Amino acid sequence: MRVSVVTLFPGFFEGPLETSIVGRAIDGGLVEVDIIDLRVYGVGNHRQVDDAPFGGGPGMVLMAEPLASALEPLSGSHRVLMTPAGRPMDQSTLDRWAGQNHVTFVCGRYEGVDERVVEKLIDEEASLGDFVLAGGEVAAAAAIEGIARLLPGALGNPDSSQTESFRDGLLEEPQYTRPSAFKDWEVPEVLLSGDHSRIAAWRQAKRIERTRQRRPDLYAAWLRAQDEPDGDS
């Protein structure tokens, strides 16, 4: 697939795009990432990209003309504005984006972008959560990593992405590795038993318990999906 990013700070992405799963996915031809410098499309000799808001108020607003010029060649892609006003991303969001042929992330900055761009040129608004960052670059980098690891061939074990948190509405179970005893900290006996049915039952029970304790909102949604009444299981 192809991912494009429209940003005022293209250098921000150098490290994230060269690291770990994302770097391997790019090197392996699983995903192509284009970083588009919005300043190139700025207006006038000074490449202006922002201006004061109509009606007054603090801060600056990204102008419509540079954004429209940058997005025009990307009209066939699914265009996502990264903004705190967007719907918080979750695993289903990344699954959906990973199924697209071409996704464009527009990184908001300052007080936001001219609303005419949002209305006419943006297909979806998304955020990392209910908090404010300096811009959309961090959210875009997170989305790229989340997408890249879902692409066939990106992970060493293709089952990894199907057994992790949020896949069936629950958090992932606790994980342990060698040695089986460290100081006086022991690995649960069931994981050393070789009894695969017991291990599977233990893992499911721990997923339910962990979700109930740490994410009661997810647990309540999971209970509803099981068509069970609220309460412990």
Secondary structure, 3 states (H helix, E strand, C coil): CEEEEEECCHHHHHHHHHCHHHHHHHHCCCCEEEEEEHHHHCECCCCECEECCCCCCCCCEECHHHHHHHHHHHCCCEEEEEEEEEEECCHHHHHHHHCCCEEEEEECECCCECHHHHHHHCCEEEECCCCCCCECHHHHHHHHHHHHCCCCCCCCCCCHHHCCCCCCCCCCCCCCCCCCEECCEECCHHHHCCCHHHHHHHHHHHHHHHHHHHCHHHHHHHHHHCCCCCCCC
